[in-house]
Structure formats: C-alpha cells, structure tokens
Amino acid sequence: MTAAHALPVARPLALVTGASSGIGEALAHCFAQAGHDLVLVARSADKLLALAAQLQAQHQAAAWVMPADLASPAAVPGLARRLQRRGRIPDVLVNCAGVLEQRPFVQMRAAGHQALIDLNISALTAMLAHFLPMMHKRGSGRVLNVASIAAFQPVPSLATYAASKAYVLSLTESLVEELRDSGISVTALCPGITATHMLSRATRANQQLHKLPAFLIGDVQDVARQGFEACMAGEVICVPGVINRAAMLASRSTPRWLLRRVGGLLARQSS
C-alpha cells in the first residue's frame, strides 16, 4: 500500500475501484468533496498517485493508493487483509472497475469473454463477499455498484458485457432485500453512453460510434454526481439522464422478443 497521506480515523472512508479514470475517478472526487477519505484501487499506480494528490489539493482528503488487478483471484482477499490489519472498514464501497468490448460474440476470443467476466462479475462479487460481512457486523455501510443501462435489455454486439451488467443489477436488487433494516444500503448506478476512456476505446474499434448524436452521450461528472447522491440517499437504482430513464422504462414494458429484434437490427446497422 502506498500512503499519499495518513488517514484520520474520524473521517468516513470510501473504497473506490476503477478509480484511475472515468466514472470511478469522478466518483472519488465526489466522495472527497463530501468529506470522505479514500482508498483508491486500480491497476495503474501512477494514475492513482496523481489522483490522490489532486484529492488532497482540491478537497483536503487523504487517500491510500492500492494498485491491484482485481481480475486476479488473490487481489480482493489481499485488499481486505491490508485494510483489516489497519483496523479500517470502508463506510462506502464503490464497485466501479469494469471492462467493455464491443464486437459480435463469435468474433471475441474465449479469453476476452473470460476477462470481462472475471472483472465485471467475479471481482465485484468478491469485493461484496469480503466487505459486506464487515459492514453487516458493524451495522452500517453503503454500497454503490456501477452497472449500465445495458443491464435492462439484451444488447447484440455487447452480449457478454450486457449480461455482466444484468448480473450486477440483479445482485444489487437482491442484496437490498436481504440487507433491509441492517443499516446497509445498496445502489446500482446504471449510466448510458458516457464520455469516458471506455467509450473512446470502443469508438476506435467501431468507427460507426462516431455517428452517435451528442445528446446521447452523458457527461462523466454529471453521471458521477447523480450516482453519489443516489448512494448517499440510499436509492436502489439510479439511471442518469431523461433519455436513459425513458429507455429503461420502455425496456421494462416491451416484450422481450421485440427488444431482441430491435437490438439486433441496430447492431447490424452499426457494424
């Protein structure tokens, strides 16, 4: 663990995965601005150290940097042990680490599917399995799981990704009921297309994404702010953006066969 600054015990602690860029980085700023200290987790130590310095300069927040590849089975138990040795249990757990690959299922290598599952599903589940029991024993805590608008319907050309986010949404909703009256809230943030490095990578792989109208692309700071506010309010599902909320409601009332057909048509047109 690299300590950018010592963590005062009196301040609440937020653990943010995927904190080196995008929504995770923006969420780290939201929690720091609200008076939290941070544990920052991602693969890139240099980016995390730079973020820790920013959080101190802009928000007077202390941050511990914990570089880790969460897709590795040993990573999450290691994080949990290191925090336990220091007597710290996160007040807020933010599961934001994730990966996206856009292409037809049969064009992805088996290793690509597995890597996506390892991070989007297995690592998130492991984080919950290690930290939720600690929160439950203490009797308080908040969890913010970053899912996607893709969680609400099948998405051809994003089949494994959409399925992984459907898992995150379903798990979140189940945990809400299991943990009712426990003092722990669990929130799923389901953003639509958002201006992050993940979108930039997808656009390089599929030039058709350049044709997306600007009004469909969410601002990362706004998405993070809405997710933060929903988490602190104990809301179950947060879908930022009027268009995304309308699409979510429509997907829940539209027959599954029609969702599949429309999704398939759009995927073929954009390929």
HELIX and SHEET records of a PDB file:
HELIX    1   1 GLY A   22  GLN A   33  1                                  12    
HELIX    2   2 ALA A   45  HIS A   59  1                                  15    
HELIX    3   3 ALA A   75  ARG A   85  1                                  11    
HELIX    4   4 PHE A  105  GLN A  107  5                                   3    
HELIX    5   5 ALA A  110  ILE A  117  1                                   8    
HELIX    6   6 ASP A  118  ALA A  123  3                                   6    
HELIX    7   7 LEU A  124  ARG A  138  1                                  15    
HELIX    8   8 ILE A  149  PHE A  152  5                                   4    
HELIX    9   9 ALA A  159  GLU A  178  1                                  20    
HELIX   10  10 HIS A  197  ALA A  205  1                                   9    
HELIX   11  11 GLN A  207  LYS A  211  5                                   5    
HELIX   12  12 ALA A  214  LEU A  216  5                                   3    
HELIX   13  13 VAL A  220  ALA A  233  1                                  14    
HELIX   14  14 VAL A  242  SER A  253  1                                  12    
HELIX   15  15 ARG A  256  SER A  270  1                                  15    
SHEET    1   A 8 THR A   2  ALA A   3  0                                        
SHEET    2   A 8 ALA A  63  PRO A  67 -1                                        
SHEET    3   A 8 ASP A  37  ALA A  42  1                                        
SHEET    4   A 8 LEU A  13  THR A  17  1                                        
SHEET    5   A 8 VAL A  92  ASN A  95  1                                        
SHEET    6   A 8 GLY A 141  VAL A 146  1                                        
SHEET    7   A 8 ILE A 184  LEU A 189  1                                        
SHEET    8   A 8 ILE A 237  CYS A 238  1                                        
END                                                                             
